[in-house]
Amino acid sequence: MPFYRNIKTGEEWGRRTIERLLELRKQLEAEVPERRLKETLLLASWNIREFDSHKYGRRMDEAIYYMAEIVDRFDLVAVQEVHKDLEGVKRLMEVLGGGWKYIFTDVTLGERGNMERLAFLYDSDKVRFGGLAGELVLPDVEVGGEKKPVTQLARTPFVCGFTAGWTKFMLATVHILWGKDKADPPERVEEIKQVAQRFREMTLDEDAWARNLMLLGDFNIFRPENATFKEIEKAGFTVPDEIRNRPTNAMKTRHYDQIAFMTRPDSLETTGKAGAFDFYQTVYRTSDEEAYGLDIGEAYEKDEKGKPRTDAGKRTYYSNWRTHQMSDHLPLWVELKIDYSDEYLERLRGPPP
């Protein structure tokens, strides 16, 4: 359970935070299964917008408390868009408490890397880091009998090995190139193709750390019928129906985030429960705009040129500001079966005499 010792109940933001936390906990209870120690694993992927770049100011403590409550509902969370200074993650981990651990990448250099890191957050009472950690670098290609270097990925994918219950698996998290605001720009399609194919090859390697691999993160996929999505399936990954049909942007119009599986039978299966958790139903709601006016400050009242904002301008500013408090993506989650002790014993027993 997250630690909320520093909420100042004597201040307006503190009282509001307590009220919203109680509502958020009720929503999580209603929509996300309860965590269980042995039987299941709750896995999530969350692009937390520019976490925490200060583009719209430093995230409020209030937002960190809400994030901690959401993360703590799961066992293992892949996070994209972690800012290079790690400030946001460190603040989040302080609230989550000592049982939670994290692993993160170095910053991908270059303009396309956007000074981002990728990270895994996990409850060490349930999930164990298996020792495997690496970043994907594309191999050279052969052209005319010669090896030629290829254009590397904009943001280097991150793969780690974990164990939970009876399962041993690799998680590979990505933040695929955005490029143009189109459904299938060639550069994005090619990145997804290269990533999916390389990770497929990883599972087929005789020295693979594990045979089960889940590929998850922000693919910037518009819809499941797009070429971007199909490249995941062409590589042999499966996206269960309960995941593929969940829009994950704040407006619920795009299927940016995905969780794809390449696993052995009877070793890591979904329970049929999955979702995209819309926290805006209870926190930083559209109807809360006026309440946050003072917290946003002068930037809310005046535009970049110092002129007073119209009501419409304020609403636009608030809609952007709140996504830099929480995110413009919703966490995508799935429940997995990890206890296969009955199946193991059945195999040991063999057929009846």
C-alpha positions in Angstrom: 0.0 0.0 0.0 1.4 3.4 -0.9 2.6 5.8 1.8 0.5 9.0 2.2 2.2 10.5 5.2 2.9 13.9 3.6 -0.6 14.8 2.5 -1.5 18.1 4.2 -5.0 17.8 5.3 -5.2 21.4 6.4 -4.7 22.6 2.8 -7.2 22.5 0.0 -5.1 20.2 -2.2 -4.7 17.8 0.6 -8.4 17.5 1.3 -9.1 17.1 -2.4 -6.4 14.5 -2.7 -7.9 12.4 0.1 -11.3 12.5 -1.5 -10.0 11.6 -4.9 -7.9 8.8 -3.6 -10.9 7.2 -2.0 -12.8 7.5 -5.3 -9.8 6.2 -7.3 -9.5 3.2 -5.0 -13.2 2.4 -5.5 -12.8 2.6 -9.3 -9.7 0.4 -9.2 -11.5 -2.1 -7.0 -14.4 -2.2 -9.5 -12.4 -2.5 -12.7 -9.1 -4.3 -11.9 -8.9 -7.7 -10.2 -7.5 -8.1 -6.8 -3.8 -8.9 -6.6 -3.1 -12.5 -5.6 0.2 -13.8 -4.4 0.4 -17.2 -6.1 -2.3 -17.7 -8.8 -2.1 -14.6 -11.1 0.1 -11.8 -12.3 -1.3 -8.3 -13.0 0.9 -6.8 -15.8 0.5 -3.2 -17.1 2.1 -0.9 -19.6 1.9 2.9 -19.1 3.3 5.7 -21.2 3.5 8.5 -18.5 3.8 11.6 -20.5 7.3 13.3 -20.3 7.8 11.8 -16.8 8.8 14.4 -15.5 10.1 17.1 -17.9 8.5 20.2 -16.2 7.1 21.2 -19.6 3.9 22.4 -17.9 5.6 22.7 -14.5 6.7 20.1 -12.0 4.1 17.4 -11.3 2.1 18.1 -8.2 2.5 15.8 -5.2 -1.2 15.1 -5.7 -0.5 13.5 -9.2 2.3 11.4 -7.8 -0.1 10.0 -5.1 -2.7 9.1 -7.8 0.0 7.4 -9.9 1.2 5.4 -7.0 -2.3 4.2 -6.2 -2.7 3.0 -9.8 0.7 1.4 -10.1 0.3 -0.4 -6.7 -2.8 -2.2 -8.1 -0.5 -4.2 -10.4 2.5 -6.4 -9.8 4.7 -5.3 -12.7 4.5 -2.2 -14.8 6.4 -1.2 -18.0 6.8 2.6 -18.1 7.7 4.7 -21.2 8.8 8.3 -21.5 10.8 8.4 -18.3 12.7 11.6 -18.3 16.5 11.5 -18.2 16.8 12.9 -14.6 14.6 10.2 -13.2 13.0 12.7 -10.8 9.4 11.5 -11.5 10.2 7.9 -11.0 12.1 8.6 -7.8 9.2 10.5 -6.4 6.8 7.8 -7.4 9.0 5.1 -5.8 9.2 7.0 -2.5 5.4 6.8 -2.2 5.2 3.2 -3.4 7.5 2.0 -0.6 10.4 -0.3 -0.1 8.9 -3.4 -1.6 8.8 -1.8 -5.0 11.9 -1.9 -7.2 12.8 -0.5 -10.6 15.1 -1.1 -13.5 15.7 1.5 -16.3 17.7 2.1 -19.4 20.3 4.7 -20.2 19.1 7.6 -22.3 18.9 7.0 -26.1 21.0 9.7 -27.6 20.1 11.9 -30.6 17.2 14.1 -31.3 14.9 11.2 -32.0 15.7 9.6 -28.7 14.0 12.6 -27.0 16.2 12.2 -23.8 13.9 9.3 -22.7 14.4 6.2 -20.7 12.3 3.0 -20.4 11.7 1.4 -17.1 10.1 -1.6 -15.3 8.6 -1.2 -11.9 7.8 -4.3 -9.9 6.7 -5.5 -6.5 9.7 -7.6 -5.3 7.4 -9.5 -2.9 5.8 -11.0 -5.9 8.1 -10.6 -8.9 11.8 -11.4 -9.0 14.3 -9.9 -11.4 16.0 -12.8 -13.2 19.3 -11.2 -14.1 18.7 -10.6 -17.8 18.7 -7.0 -18.9 19.6 -5.7 -22.3 18.7 -3.2 -25.1 18.0 -4.1 -28.7 20.5 -3.0 -31.3 19.7 -4.0 -34.9 22.3 -6.1 -36.7 24.0 -5.2 -39.9 22.4 -6.3 -43.2 24.1 -8.0 -46.1 23.9 -6.0 -49.3 25.8 -7.3 -52.4 27.8 -9.6 -50.3 28.9 -6.9 -47.9 27.7 -6.1 -44.4 26.0 -2.7 -44.2 25.0 -0.9 -41.0 21.3 -0.1 -40.6 19.4 2.8 -39.2 19.1 2.1 -35.5 15.8 2.5 -33.6 14.8 6.0 -32.4 14.5 4.8 -28.8 16.2 1.6 -27.9 13.8 -1.2 -26.7 14.5 -2.7 -23.3 14.2 -6.4 -22.4 14.5 -7.9 -19.0 13.9 -11.4 -17.5 11.6 -12.0 -14.6 10.1 -14.8 -12.6 6.8 -15.0 -10.8 5.1 -18.1 -9.5 5.8 -21.0 -11.8 6.6 -18.8 -14.7 9.9 -17.5 -16.2 9.5 -14.8 -18.9 11.1 -11.9 -20.7 9.5 -8.5 -21.1 10.4 -6.2 -23.9 9.1 -2.7 -23.7 9.2 -0.2 -26.6 8.4 3.4 -27.5 8.1 3.3 -31.3 8.9 6.3 -33.5 6.0 8.7 -34.0 7.2 10.4 -37.2 4.2 11.7 -39.1 0.6 12.0 -37.8 -0.6 9.2 -40.1 -1.8 5.6 -39.4 1.0 3.9 -41.3 4.0 6.0 -42.0 6.7 3.8 -43.5 9.3 4.6 -40.8 6.9 3.5 -38.0 5.9 0.3 -39.8 9.5 -0.6 -40.4 10.5 0.0 -36.8 7.7 -2.2 -35.5 8.6 -4.9 -38.1 12.3 -4.8 -37.1 11.5 -4.9 -33.4 9.0 -7.7 -33.6 11.2 -9.9 -35.9 14.3 -9.4 -33.7 12.5 -10.4 -30.5 10.9 -13.4 -32.2 14.5 -14.5 -33.1 15.4 -14.0 -29.4 12.9 -16.6 -28.2 14.0 -19.1 -30.9 17.7 -18.9 -29.9 18.8 -22.1 -28.2 20.5 -20.0 -25.5 17.4 -17.8 -24.9 17.0 -16.9 -21.2 13.4 -17.9 -21.5 11.0 -19.1 -24.2 8.1 -16.9 -23.0 8.3 -13.3 -24.2 5.8 -10.4 -24.0 6.3 -7.4 -26.2 4.6 -4.3 -24.8 4.6 -0.5 -24.7 3.7 2.4 -26.9 3.6 1.3 -30.5 1.8 4.5 -31.7 -0.7 2.2 -33.5 -3.9 3.9 -34.6 -6.2 0.9 -35.0 -5.8 -2.9 -35.1 -6.5 -3.1 -38.8 -3.5 -0.9 -39.6 -0.2 -2.2 -41.1 1.6 -1.2 -37.9 -0.4 -3.7 -35.9 -0.2 -6.4 -38.5 3.6 -6.4 -38.3 3.4 -7.6 -34.8 1.2 -10.5 -35.8 3.3 -11.3 -38.9 6.3 -11.9 -36.6 4.2 -14.6 -34.7 3.1 -12.6 -31.7 -0.5 -12.9 -30.5 -2.5 -10.0 -29.1 -5.6 -11.3 -27.2 -8.9 -9.8 -28.2 -9.4 -8.5 -24.7 -6.3 -6.3 -25.2 -6.4 -5.4 -29.0 -9.8 -3.7 -28.8 -8.8 -1.3 -26.0 -8.1 2.3 -27.1 -5.4 3.7 -24.7 -5.1 7.4 -25.5 -6.9 9.8 -23.1 -9.5 10.6 -25.8 -10.1 6.8 -26.4 -9.7 7.1 -30.1 -6.3 5.3 -30.7 -4.8 1.9 -29.9 -1.3 3.3 -29.2 -0.4 0.7 -26.6 -0.3 -3.0 -26.9 0.7 -6.2 -25.1 1.7 -9.0 -27.4 2.6 -12.6 -26.5 5.0 -15.2 -27.8 4.6 -17.9 -25.2 4.6 -21.7 -24.8 1.3 -23.5 -24.3 0.3 -23.9 -20.6 3.0 -21.6 -19.4 1.7 -18.1 -19.4 -1.9 -17.5 -20.3 -4.4 -14.7 -19.9 -7.4 -15.2 -17.6 -9.6 -13.2 -20.0 -9.5 -10.1 -17.8 -7.8 -7.0 -19.2 -8.5 -3.3 -19.7 -7.3 0.3 -20.2 -7.8 2.1 -16.9 -9.4 5.5 -17.4 -8.3 7.4 -14.3 -9.8 10.6 -15.6 -13.2 9.3 -14.4 -12.1 10.1 -10.8 -9.0 12.4 -10.9 -8.2 15.6 -12.8 -11.7 15.4 -14.2 -13.0 17.8 -16.9 -15.4 19.1 -14.3 -12.4 19.9 -11.9 -11.0 22.6 -14.2 -12.1 25.5 -12.0 -10.7 23.9 -8.9 -7.2 23.7 -10.4 -7.1 27.3 -11.6 -5.0 28.5 -8.7 -2.7 25.4 -8.9 -2.0 26.0 -12.5 -1.2 29.7 -11.8 -0.7 32.6 -14.1 -0.1 30.4 -17.2 -3.7 29.3 -16.9 -5.0 32.9 -16.9 -2.7 34.3 -19.6 -1.3 33.0 -22.9 2.4 33.0 -24.0 2.1 36.7 -25.0 0.7 37.7 -21.6 -2.9 38.2 -22.9 -5.8 36.9 -20.9 -7.1 33.6 -22.1 -10.7 33.2 -23.2 -12.8 30.5 -21.5 -12.2 28.2 -24.5 -8.4 28.9 -24.2 -8.5 28.0 -20.6 -10.2 24.7 -21.3 -7.6 23.9 -24.0 -4.8 24.7 -21.6 -6.3 22.6 -18.8 -6.8 19.6 -21.1 -3.0 19.8 -21.9 -1.9 20.6 -18.4 -3.7 17.7 -16.8 -2.0 15.2 -19.2 1.3 16.5 -18.0 0.1 15.8 -14.4 -1.1 12.3 -15.2 -0.7 11.3 -18.8 -2.2 11.4 -22.3 -2.1 7.6 -22.2 -4.1 5.2 -20.1 -2.4 2.2 -18.5 -3.2 -1.0 -20.4 -3.3 -4.1 -18.2 -3.9 -7.8 -18.4 -4.2 -10.6 -15.8 -2.1 -13.7 -16.3 -2.2 -17.2 -14.9 1.2 -18.1 -13.2 0.3 -21.1 -11.1 0.7 -24.3 -13.1 1.3 -26.7 -10.2 -1.8 -28.7 -10.9 -0.7 -29.2 -14.6 2.8 -30.2 -13.5 1.5 -32.8 -11.1 -0.9 -34.2 -13.7 2.1 -34.6 -16.1 4.1 -36.3 -13.4 1.2 -38.7 -12.6 0.8 -39.6 -16.2 -2.2 -41.6 -17.7 -4.2 -43.8 -15.3 -3.0 -47.4 -15.2 
